Each structure stands twice: as C-alpha cells, then as structure tokens.
C-alpha cells in the first residue's frame, strides 16, 4: 500500500508546528474524543 500526501502552506511559514505538553494540556477541551 502506498500513500501520496500533498501539503500546502503559506510561503515563509513552517509546514508543521510542534507543540509541547503544556500547550496540549491547555487545548485539551478542543481535541477530539477517542472512541472505544
């Protein structure tokens, strides 16, 4: 199986932005809930 990914972003801005554990905790109310 193969996947092709196309990512677009604004020129001069990073493609991905990594966040630390503190920011993930602050945004916990905005994340999706895992289904069992």
N, C-alpha and C positions, 0 to 999 in steps of 0.2 A: 504494500500500500504506500502511496506517495501523496504528499500534500504540497500545494503551492500556496504561498502566503504573499499577499501584496499589502504593504503598509504605506500609508500616506501621512505626511505631517507638514506643518508649516516650515518653510525654509528657515534655517538658522536655529530651529528648536530641536531638542532631543527627541528621538523616536520613542524612547521609553523613559518613564520617570519612576525610579525605585523609591519606595517609602520605607521608613523604619518601623519598628514595632510600636513605638509611641503613637505615630500617626495612624497606624492601623487601628489601634485601640480607640483613638479619638473618633474615627469614622465607622466604628462598629455598627452604629444604627443605620448606616447607608449600605451595608453589604447584604447580599442575598442569603437566604437561609438554606442550609443543606437539607435535602430530603432523605428520609431513611429508606 
